[in-house]
C-alpha cells in the first residue's frame, strides 16, 4: 500500500436517527479537521439569532470527540437543553490511487469500505421524550444553582439563625482548647467539665 495515496473519502448518507425532527433542523456535521470555534459560532447563531429550537451535531470516527466537545460547550452556553444521543455505525468509502503504476498499465484505484462508529446528538430547547434511549435531561444551570443556594442560605440564616449558624464555630474552638488542657494536667480539664455540667443544671 505504500504506493497508494488516499484521494477522497465519502460518507454514506444516512437519515438522522431521530423521529419527528422539523424538516429545516440544522445538522452540524463535525469533521476531524473542523475548527470548534467556527462550528460553535455557526451553531450559536442558529440557536440564538435565528431562534432554532433544535440542532443536531453528528460526527464519525476521529471526529466523535470533537462532536461531544461542541455539544458540551453548547449546553454550558445555552443551558436548559434536552439531549438525545444515538450511536451507530456508518460506512466510509475511501478511494486510494496507485501513485506508481506499472508502465503501460492503467492507474489502479482501490475503493475501501470502512465501518466506523458514528454519533448523533440532538439538542432541543423543547422537552423531548424522556423514555427514549440516550435521553439526558437538562443540567442544572450554574446561575440557577447558586441563586437557589443563596436563597436557601438566606432562609436558613433568618429562620434558624440561633440554632444553626453559631454552633459550628464554638464547637471547633472548644475541641483544640479541651485537648490543650487535657495534655498538661488532666484533673483541671475534668474539673472544668464537671463545672460546666453544674452550670447546665
C-alpha positions in Angstrom: 0.0 0.0 0.0 3.0 2.4 0.2 2.4 3.4 -3.4 -1.2 4.2 -2.8 -2.5 7.6 -1.7 -5.9 8.3 -0.3 -7.5 10.7 -2.8 -11.0 11.0 -1.3 -13.3 9.8 1.4 -17.0 9.9 1.2 -19.6 9.1 3.8 -22.6 7.0 3.3 -25.6 9.4 3.6 -27.9 8.2 6.4 -31.1 9.8 7.7 -30.8 11.3 11.1 -31.9 8.7 13.8 -34.4 11.0 15.4 -38.1 10.8 14.7 -40.3 13.9 14.4 -37.5 16.3 13.6 -38.5 19.5 11.8 -37.5 19.4 8.2 -35.4 22.5 8.5 -33.4 21.3 11.5 -29.7 22.3 11.4 -27.3 19.4 11.3 -23.7 20.3 12.3 -21.5 17.8 10.5 -18.3 17.7 12.5 -15.2 16.6 10.7 -11.8 15.7 12.0 -10.3 18.9 10.7 -13.2 21.2 11.7 -12.4 24.2 13.9 -14.5 24.1 17.1 -14.7 27.9 17.2 -16.2 28.0 13.7 -18.7 25.2 14.4 -19.8 26.9 17.7 -20.1 30.4 16.1 -22.4 29.0 13.5 -24.4 26.8 15.9 -24.9 29.6 18.4 -26.1 31.9 15.7 -28.7 29.4 14.6 -29.9 28.9 18.2 -29.7 32.5 19.4 -30.2 34.7 16.4 -32.4 32.5 14.2 -34.3 31.1 17.1 -33.9 27.4 16.2 -35.5 25.1 18.8 -33.3 22.1 17.9 -29.9 21.4 16.5 -28.1 18.1 15.7 -24.4 17.5 16.0 -23.0 14.5 14.1 -19.5 13.1 13.6 -17.9 9.8 12.9 -14.5 8.1 13.5 -12.0 10.5 14.9 -14.4 13.4 14.9 -16.5 11.9 17.6 -14.6 13.5 20.5 -14.8 16.9 18.8 -18.6 16.4 18.3 -19.1 15.7 22.0 -16.9 18.8 22.9 -19.2 21.0 20.8 -22.3 19.6 22.4 -20.9 20.2 25.9 -19.9 23.8 25.1 -23.4 24.4 23.6 -25.1 23.0 26.8 -22.9 25.2 29.0 -23.5 28.4 27.0 -27.2 28.0 26.5 -28.4 25.9 29.4 -31.7 24.1 29.8 -31.2 21.9 26.7 -32.6 18.4 26.4 -30.3 15.9 24.8 -30.7 12.6 23.0 -27.5 10.7 21.9 -27.5 8.0 19.3 -24.5 5.9 18.4 -24.4 3.8 15.3 -22.1 2.6 12.5 -21.5 4.4 9.2 -19.8 3.2 6.1 -17.0 5.3 4.8 -15.8 4.9 1.2 -12.1 5.6 0.8 -10.7 5.8 -2.7 -6.9 5.1 -2.9 -5.0 5.9 -6.1 -1.9 4.0 -7.2 1.0 6.6 -7.3 3.4 4.2 -9.1 1.5 2.2 -11.7 3.4 -0.3 -13.8 4.5 1.1 -17.2 1.7 0.6 -19.7 -0.9 -0.4 -17.2 -3.7 2.0 -16.3 -3.6 3.7 -12.9 -5.4 1.5 -10.4 -7.7 2.8 -7.8 -8.8 0.9 -4.7 -12.0 1.5 -3.0 -12.1 0.6 0.7 -15.3 0.3 2.6 -14.8 1.1 6.3 -17.3 0.7 9.1 -16.7 3.5 11.6 -18.6 4.4 14.8 -20.8 7.5 14.4 -22.5 9.7 16.9 -25.6 11.9 16.5 -26.6 14.2 19.3 -29.8 16.2 19.3 -30.1 19.3 21.5 -33.5 20.8 22.0 -34.9 23.7 23.8 -38.3 21.9 23.9 -38.8 18.9 26.1 -38.1 15.5 24.5 -39.4 12.1 25.3 -37.5 11.1 28.5 -38.2 7.4 27.9 -36.3 7.1 24.6 -32.8 5.6 24.6 -30.0 8.0 25.1 -32.1 10.8 26.7 -30.4 13.2 29.1 -32.4 15.9 30.9 -31.1 19.5 31.0 -28.3 20.0 33.5 -29.0 22.4 36.4 -27.6 25.8 35.3 -24.9 27.3 37.4 -26.7 30.6 37.6 -29.9 29.0 38.9 -28.0 26.7 41.2 -26.1 29.5 43.0 -29.2 31.7 43.4 -31.1 28.7 44.9 -28.2 28.1 47.3 -28.1 31.8 48.3 -31.9 31.7 48.8 -31.5 28.6 50.9 -28.7 30.2 52.9 -30.8 33.3 53.4 -33.8 31.4 54.7 -31.7 29.3 57.0 -29.8 32.3 58.4 -33.0 34.2 59.1 -35.2 31.4 60.4 -32.7 29.2 62.2 -30.0 31.8 63.0 -30.0 31.0 66.7 -29.9 27.2 66.1 -27.7 26.7 63.1 -25.1 29.3 62.4 -23.4 30.0 65.7 -23.0 26.3 66.6 -20.1 25.2 64.4 -17.6 27.9 65.3 -17.7 27.4 69.2 -17.6 23.6 68.6 -14.5 23.9 66.5 -12.9 26.3 69.1 -13.8 24.0 72.0 -12.0 21.0 70.7 -8.5 22.4 70.5 -8.8 24.1 73.9 -10.0 20.8 75.6 -7.1 18.9 74.0 -4.6 21.5 75.1 -6.0 21.5 78.7 -6.1 17.7 78.9 -2.5 17.2 77.9 -0.7 19.3 80.5 -2.9 18.5 83.6 -5.9 16.3 83.1 -7.5 16.9 86.6 -8.2 20.5 85.8 -9.9 19.6 82.5 -12.2 17.1 84.3 -12.9 19.8 86.9 -13.8 22.2 84.1 -16.2 19.7 82.5 -17.8 19.0 85.9 -18.2 22.7 86.4 -19.8 23.0 83.0 -22.2 20.3 83.9 -23.1 22.0 87.2 -23.7 25.2 85.3 -26.0 23.5 82.9 -28.0 22.0 85.8 
